[in-house]
Amino acid sequence: MMDLISYPDYSKVWIYAASDKIQEGDILETYSKILDFAKSWSSHNIALRATGGLLHNRFIVFIVDDGFNNPGGCSIDKSVHFVKSMGTTLNLDFFNRNLFYYLENEVVKTVSKDQLLDHIKSGIINEDTLFFDTLVQSKIDFQKSWLKPFKRSWHSKLI
């Protein structure tokens, strides 16, 4: 489990959403690899104070206390490379920005940008449907705004 409590509210957050649910048989190994990466993550050969986790068997989340050591471009590239390698291993895409994620009966569902309007018209998605905001950038935003009703999400501006 991610150690959110010990990280300051301003800590940076990165969320990578998988194109599909990670299979049950891959969860423990995936989680272990995420933690190992976060523990060894560095910027300019100086360790980052970082943690990571896997939420809803779909979202890889990294948190960095940038007051301890600020992640630079190379360290962010390392995390992208790590997530891409996880995608290859799991046969999933963590970089499809045309997929959006929402909750339906406590299950994470996916809708493509092209299908969003049809889902709204058909009533599958309404203004109170909870959407995941994978663009949050700080711990405090992650805690308060990661999951929000469609009417208050940036997704609603697309229709």
Disulfide bonds with the S-S distance in Angstrom:
none
